[in-house]
């Protein structure tokens, strides 16, 4: 039963998702900072290290859609808790693989793949939470805050991991990340509920506000056939655009630190400092883009509110990447390229707000399918970026990323956020309900 008076439980839980998002990126970006030490211990080239990095994203990409389906079926509370505990275990196992054992590199790759598989649930499950807890008019800022955790987690990682590495070794940084994850998952389980109707602290006024603005009328409303998802022009365009988004984003997550250190010539401390700039820009621009999207949606409708900010952000990203790669000063280049990361995240909340709006009760599955495209883009950049850099120099990878940003912006022109996917009840009878 809802309590009387006013409450803001939905925003408390969005903050909880912000924390889980930050922890997820702490767990995945730590290996990029420790990459030099890992490469030395395991005798890996940069290209081989890129393959190790990419195994995480292959696991992450492959399990996006199953992770979203699990969130739709079992609810975001239990699925997220299980996922975070999984992250903690496999982050710890990354540190446990000894370089002296037979097939050590293969074991390390397998651990990173399974870590990616576990982390695959975080954003599809978060989007399912948003569809149940957040009115449509507030989904831009809600998603913006959740993804600000990406910038925060990735932003604090370089300095934190560098400090722990210098004083205690790279393996200790993974033990620390694992403990933080286990604590965060436990807290989430006790404070979260799958729907506002089940949370004892939600007031009657907050519950009414949520129910009035919710796309789905109940947690199980709006189940959508897989055929409708795969054949949707909107889902296809969003997935293509998010592929481009992921390609660009993972240059910052995995290669920016080594780019500053090895190409721009910054020392370890300066590289760690300037590596934080793109992630701080992401943390600031993600909720900013969400807030602007909500405001424009209220004034001019979803086509302008959701799509225009995405097109603008992705196109501006291309400009920053092209210009930043040509700047001679290492520090100024870091700042300009960080502007590209911030511009990219202006578009972030639009992807997730639109999938929550058009998919209702299947928002986990639809956003998981979309996010699979993002991770395939990321997996490609982890392998292609060092190859292009070694063969043509570092200007080429940034120009390729800029071109993909333009393609991602163009894909949004095909998206109609008002075209809601038809629930299975409105289709011919089928067994492919998600």
N, C-alpha and C positions, 0 to 999 in steps of 0.2 A: 504494500500500500504506500502511495506517495505521501511524503510528509507535507505539512503546511508551510507557508512562507515561501521565500525565494531561495533558490539554490543555483549553483554553477557547476554541478557535478560533471557535466559533459566536457567542460574546459579543463577540469582537474585531470580527467582521463586522457584528454588530448595532450596535456603536458606529460602524462605517463608514456604515451606513444612517442612523444618527442624524445624522452629519455631512452626508450628502447631503440629508437632510430639512431641516436647518438652511439649507443653501445654497439649496435650492429656495425656501424662504420669504424668504430674503434677496433673491432675484431677483424675487419677485413683490410683496413689500410695499414695496420701495424706491420704487415709483411713487406710492404713497399719501403718502409723506413728501415726495416731490418734486412732488406734485400741484399745489400752489399755484404753484410756479415754472413748471411746464409749462402750466397754465391761462393764466398771464399771457403767456407767450411765444407760445402758439398762439391766444390770445384766445378761451378756452373758458369757458362758464358751468359751474356746479357739476353741472347735469344732463348737459351735454355731456361733462364729465370723467367722470361716472358711466358713460356709454356707452363711453368709451375703456377704463375699468377693466373693464367687462363683456365686452369683446371677448376679453380674456385667458381669462375663465372659459368663454366659449362654445367656444373652441378646446380648453380643458382638459376640458370636459364631453363634447364630441363624440368625442374621441379616447380617453376612458377605457377603453371596452370593447375597441377595437382594440389599445390599449396593453397591456391585460391578456392578450389573445390572443397578442400577440407575445412576452410574457414566458413564457407557457405553452409556446410553440413553440420559442423560441430560447434560453430561459434568462435569469435575472435579471442575470447578469454582463455579457453583451454588450449587452442591451437598456438597462440602466441606464447603462452607459458611453456609448452612443450618445445617450441622452437628455440626460445632463449636458453633453456637448459641444454638443448642439443648444441647450440653455439659454444656454450661454455666448455662442454666436454671436448669438442673437436678443436677448439682453440688451444686447450691444454695439451691435447695429443700432438699438435704441431710442434710444440716444444719438446715432446717426449721422444720424437723420432731421432735416433742417434745416427750420425754420419758414418759410424763404424760398422753398422749392420749391413748385411747383404741386401741389395735392392733398396737402399735407403731413399734414393730419389723417388723411386716408384711409390714407396709407402708415403712419402711426404706429399706427392701429387694426389694420392688416394684420400688422404686426410683432408687436403684442401677442397677436393671435390665434394666430400661428404659435409664439410662445413658449409659450402655453398648450397647444398641441397637443404640443409636445415634452415639457413637464413632466407631461403626462397619464400617462406610464408609471411615474412614480416609486413611487407607493404600490401599484398592482396588481403591479408587479414585485417590490417589497419583500415583499408578501404571498405571492407565489409562492416567494420565498426562504425566508420563515418556514415555509411548508408543507413545504419540503424539508430545512431545517436545524434546526428547533426542535420538540422534542416537544410534544404538545398541552398537557401540564401546565404548560409554561413560556411559552405564547404570549401570555398576558395581559401579563406583565412585558416580554416581548420587543417586542410592539407598543407598549406604553406608552413604552418607551425610544425607539423609532423616532419616535413622534409627540411626544416631548419635544423633538425637534429642531425641530418646528414652533414651539413656544414660544420655544426658544432663538434660532432664526433670526429670528423676528419680533420677539423681545425686544431683541436687540442692534441691529436695523436702525434704529430711530428715532434713537438717539444717534449711531451710526456714520454714517448717511446725512446727518443734520443737520450733523455736523462737516465732512464732505467737501463738502457743498453750500455751507456758509458760507465755507470756505476756497478751494474750487476750482470751484464751480459744480455744478449738478445733473447735468450730463452726465458729469462725472468719477466720480460715484457709481455710474453704470451701467457704466463701463469697469472700475472696481474689482470690482464684483459679477461681471462676466464673467470676469475673470482668476481669481478665487477658484473659480468653477464649473469652469473648464477644468482647474485643478490637481486639484480633488477627483475629477473623472471619471477622470483619468489614473491617480491612485493606486488608485481602486476597481478598475480593470481589472487591475492587477498583483497585488493582494492577494486578490481574491475568486475563488471557483469556484462553479459552478452547484449542485453537490451536495457533501456532506461526503465521499463516496466518492472524489471527484476531488482533494481537498485534501491535499497531502503532509504538512501539519503536524497533521492531525487524528489523535489517538491512537486506539488500538483501543478503549479504554474509552469515550471520548467518542463514537466512531462507534456502538458498541453501544447507548449511552444514547439517541442520536438515533433510531436505527432502531427501537428498541423502542417509543418514544413517538410515532413519526410516524404520521399518519393514513394517508397513502399509503405503500405499501411501496417504491415506486421513483419516480423523477422523472416517469415517464410514466404512472403508475398513476392510475386514477380519472378519465379523460376523460369529460366530461359533455355531453349533447346540449343545444343552445341552447333547445329547447322545454322541457326540464326546468328550465333556469335561469329562463326568463321566466315560466313558470307556477307556480313554487314560491311558496307562501305566505310562507315564510321570507324569500326574496329580495325579494319585493314589500314586505313589512313593513320589512325592513332598509333598502331603498331609500327608502321614504317617510320613515322616521325620520331617515335621513342627509340627505335633502332639508331637513328642519327644522333639523338640526344645522348644515348648511352655511349656511342663511339667517342663523342667529345668529352663527356664527363670522366671517363676512365683514363683519359690522358692525364688529367689532373690527379686522380686517385692513385695511379700507379707509376706514372713516369715523370711527374713534375719535379719531384724531389731530386731524382738522379739527373734530370735535365739541368737544373740549376747548379748542381754540384759538379757534374762531369762536362757539361757543355758551356755553361755560363761562368764556371770557375769560382763559384762561391764556396766558402769553407763549410764544414759540417754545421756549425752553429748558425751561420747566416742562411744556409739552405733550409734548415729546419724552420727558421723564423719566416722567411719569405714564402715557404711552402704553405704556411697557414693562411696567407692572404686570399687565395681562391676560395678556401673553405669558409672563411669569415664572410666573404662576399656572398657565397651561397646561403649562409645562415641569415644574412640580412635581407637578401633579395627574394628568398622563397616566401616568407610571410608577406613581404611588400607586394609581390606579384599576386598573391592570393587575395590580399585586401583590395587591390586595384581591380582585380577580376570580379570580386563580389560587388564592388561599387558600380562598375560598368554594367554588370548583369542587371542590377536593380534599375538602372537608368535606361538601358537600351536593349535588354534582353540577352539571352545566353550566347547567341551567335557573335555579337560584338564583345560581350564580357569575357567569355571563355576563349574564343578563337583569336581575337585581335591581340591580346597580350602575349599569347603563345607565338604568333607570327612575328610580332615585334621583338620579343626576347631572343628567338632563334636567329633572326636576321642580324640583330645587334651583336650576337655572339660571333658571327662570321666576320664582322668588321673588326672586332677586338682581336681575334685570333690572327687575322691577316696582318694587321698593323703591329701587334705585339711581337710577332716573329721577326720583324724587321728592325726593331729598336736596338740600338747598339749597347746602351747601358744595361747591365744585367739587372740592376735594381728597378730601373724604369720599366724594362720588359716584364719583370715579375708583376708590377702593378697593373700594366695594361692587360696582360694575359689574365690576371685575376679579375679584371673587369669583364672579360669574356665568360668566366665561370659564373660571375654574378648575373650577367645578362641571361645566360642559359637557364638559371634557376628562377628567373622571372616567369618562365613558362611552366615550371614544374607542377604547380597546383592545378593548372588547367587540365592536364592529362587525367589526373585522378578524380577531379570534380566531375568531368564529363562522363567518365566510366561509371561513377557512382550514380549519376543522374539517369543515364540511359539503360542501366542494367538492374536497378532495384535489388531484389533479393539474390541475384547472381553477380553482384558487383565484385566479389572476391574472384570468381572464375574469369570474368571479363577483364578485370584489371591485371590478373595474373597472366592471361594470354598476352595482353599488351606489354607487360613488363618483361615477358620472355624476349620480345624484340629488343628491348633495351639491353638486356644482358648479352644477347648474341652480338650486338654492336660493341659492347664492352669487351667481349672475348676476342673479337676481331682486332680491336685497337691494341690489345695487349701483345699480339703477335705481329701485326702489320706495322705498328709504329716503330719498333726497334729495327725492323727490316728496312723500312723506308729511310729512317735516319742514318743507318749504316751505309746505305747505297747512294742516297742523294743528299744527305745532310738534314738537319732538323727543321729547316724551313718547309720542306715538302710535307712532313706529317701535319704541321699546323695548317697548311693550305688545303690539304685533303679534308681535315676536320672542318675548316671553314666552308668548303663546298657541301659537305654533308649537312651542315647547319642550315644552309640555304634550301637544300632539298627537304629537310624537316619542316621548315617554315612553309614551304609550298604545299606539303601534304595536309596541313591544317585547313587549307582553302577548300578541301573536299569534305570537311567535317560539319555536319549539322547537329549541334547538341540538343536540338528539340526533337530529333527523331528517336524516340524511345524504342528499344528492342522489344518485340512482342513476346509476352509470357507464353509458356508452353500451352496454357489452356486456350489461347487464341489461335494456336496452330493446329494442324491436323494431328491426331493422336500419335505419339512417338515414345520410344523408350530412351531417347537420348537427352532427357531432362538432366540439367546439372544441379 
